[in-house]
Amino acid sequence: MVQLIVCDLDGTLLTPEHRLGDYTRSVLERVRAQGLEVILASGRHFQDIRTLADQLGRHGCLISSNGAAVHDRHQHLVDCQPLDPADARALINQCVPAEVHVNCYRTDDWLVDRPEPYLLQFHQASGFGYRVVDLAAIDGTGVLKVFFYATPQRLRPLEHAIQARFGDRVHTTFSLPVTLEVMARGVSKGAALADVAGRLGIGLDAVLAFGDGMNDLELLQCAGTGILMANADPRLRAALPALQVIGSNAEESVARYLEGLFLAA
């Protein structure tokens, strides 16, 4: 019996315009009225997710930065796993091609080395944005993740280089094919989910999770029932061939699935 619903945001719960649809908000409100816990799990920063969560009204915990931070329903930080400061500095300052855009999520802000307007389109609904700074000057404290924006052809060799240099001190994943994300060892949405479920006294077999990106891999593996979006990364679908695939985020398919599962007359 499902007790906890966990939803990724971009490509899953949000529309292609990165907004919550009215239908989705209505269904989630009715699902919560039946006593089901709904939590959001995203690669986005907490300051960004909290605005979207507030649009849903009552909500559960918020898993942000791919699991590097977890806030409770009152938006109090209950878990935080930043990168080692030396590793964060090394990641930020390593030599990357000029075409690769370097980003840093700290506990309270988002820093970049130069503007990249494309990335801001994901945050129009919340207004969350970056600050352009000299990344080489930061001390590496409180860095939840470092991520790189570029073509997949640029990012795949970079991922291999990072894995070779840092070994098991870091965890790498892709939220999008054009976004390589690096967190501390052991950080993932799945690990955060296991911790949240334990805090709530809910078994993982009672968890229903939805996702579409490679950064949802551990989340979907951890949940008792994992559901893939039709628009999911082909690598994720190949890694989880046994999971059910529903419609796309453009069709607000998470809400349609939940309505059919819990609200059908």
N, C-alpha and C positions, 0 to 999 in steps of 0.2 A: 504494500500500500504506500503510495507516494505521500511524503510529509514535507518535502523540501524541493522547491523548483529553483534551478540555477540557470541564469541566462547570460550569455555573452551579449555584447552590445552591437558594435559595427559588423554588418553582414549577417546578423542574427535577429536581434530584437528591434534594432533601428531600421528605418527605411533607407534606401540608397542615398537619400539626402541627409542621412545621419540625424534623423529626428524620430521621436516617438509618435506613432500614428494614433489617431483618436480611437480607432477600433482596438488597438493593442492596449491602450490605457483602460478602456472600458472592460475588456476581458480580464485583465490582471486585477482590477478592482473587485470584480465578481468572484474571481478565484480566491483572492485573499479573504473575502467575506465568508468563504467556506472553511476558513481556518488553516489554509495552506501557507507556508512560509515561502516568500519569494525573495531571492537575493540576486544581485547583479555582480558579474565577474568580468573584468575587462583589462586590457592593457592600458587603458586610459588612466590619467592621474586622478586621484581622489577629488581634487578641487573641481575637476570636470564632471566626474560621475555624480557627485552630490547634487548638482543642478538638475541632471536628468532624473535622479532618484526622487527629488522633491516634486517633480512633475507627476510622479506616480502616487504621491501622497504617502500613505503608510507603506513601509518597505522593511526588509530585513537588513542583514549585514551587507557591506559593500567591500568587494575584493577588487583592489586596484593595482595598477602597475604589474600586471600578470602575477599577482599574489605576493608582491613585496610588501604590500600594506593591506591591512584589514581593519575596517571600522565597524563598530556595532550599529544597531538601529538608531542610536542617538548621535551617531557620527563622531563617537569617541574612538581614538586610535587604540586598538587592542593588540595589534601585532605589527611589527615592522622589521624587515630583514634587508638592510641596505648592503651594497657592495662594500668590501674592504676599501678604505680610502685610498690605499696605494694602488689597488687594482682599478678603482674608478679613475684615478689620475692617469694611469697607464693606458686605459681604454680611450679616454678622451684625447690624450696627447699622441697616440700612435699615428704613424704616417698612413694616411688614406688618400686615395685619388681625389683630385679637386672636385670631381663630380659627386662625391659622397658627402651628404649633409649630416653633421654630427649633432646629436641632441642629448640632453641630460635631464632626467626627472629627479629632482631632489624632493625631500619630504613636503615642502611647501611651494615649490615653483618648478618651472620648465625653462631651461636655459639652452640657447643655441649659439653657434659661432657666427652665423649669418642668417639673414631672413630667408624663409622658404614659404611663400604664400600658399602653396598647395596644401601644406599640412594644416593650415588654419581652417580649411573647409570642413574638417571633421568636427570642429568645435564651435560652429556658428550658433547652435542652440544654447550653449552654455556661456559663450563669450570668453572661455579660457584661452589664454595665449602665451606665447613664449616671450622671453626677454633676451635680447642680443647682448652677449658679454664676451670677454676674453676668457674662453673656457680653460686655457692653459693656466690661468691665474687662480682658479678655484682649488680648494684644498682636498676635495674628494669626500668630505664628510656628509653623511646623510643622502648619498646618491642611491636612489632606489633602482634605477636602471639607466643604461646608456643605450641609445638606439641610433641606427644609421639608416638614412633614406637615400636610395639610389636604385638603379635598375637591378633586377635579379642577377644579371651577368656580372655586375660589380660586387654584389653582396655575397654571393656564394663563395668566391675565393677569400673574401674577408672573413667570413665565418670560419672557414678552415684555418686561416691564420690565427684567429683569436683562440680557437680550440687548441691549436698546437702550442701557443704561447702561454695560455693560462690554465690549461688542463682542466681538472675537475673543480677549480676554484670558482668557476662561473658556469652559468647555464645559458645557452643560446636558443632562440626560437624566432619564428617569423609571425608577426600579427597580420601582415600582408606580404605578398611576394616582394614588395618594394621596401619593406621595413624589417631590418634585422635588429633584434632586441637582445640585450645582454643583462642578466641579473646575477645575483649571488648564487652560489651552489645551493641546490635543493629548492630554489624558489620556483613555483609554478602555480597556476590556478588550481590544479589538482591537489597539491599539498595544502594550499590555503583552504580548499573545500573540506578536506579531511579534518583540519583543525576546527573549522567553523561547525561542522556537523557534530564533532565531539563535544564542543562547548554547549551545543543545543540538545545534546542527548539523543541525536537522531542517527540511526544506522545508515551507512552509505548505500545499502540496498534499498532504502526508502527515498533516494535522491534521483530526481529527473533533471537532466542537464541538456542544454542546447548549445551548439557551437558551429563555427564555420572555418576557423583559421588554425594554423599549426600551433598557435599558442593555446588552443583549446584541447590539444591532444590529451594531456594528463587529466584535465577536467573530465573529459568524456570517458576516459579509461577508469577513473575513480568512481564515477556515479554508477548507481545500480542500473539505471537506464540512460543511455546516451543517445541523443538524436542529432543527426547531421542535416544541415541545410542543403537545398539543391545547388546553391551557389558556393558550396564549400570548396576550399583549396583541394585540387585533385590529389595532392600528396596526403592530405588528411583522410580523404575517402579511401585511398589505397592502403593507408595504415590501419584503418578501422572498417574493413569490408563487411563486417557482420552487422553494423549499426543501421537502423532505419533511416531513410532519407525522406524528408518532407519537402514542401515547396520552398520558395525563395523568400528572402527578407522583403523583397518588393511587394510580395503578396501578403505580408504580415502573417506568415505561415506559423510562427510560434503561437500567436494568439488563436489562430484557427485550430491548431492541434489541441491547445489547452481547452478551448471551448468544446470541442468534440469529446474530449476525454472526461472533463469534469462538469460541464454545464449542459450537456444534451438532456433534453426532457425525457 
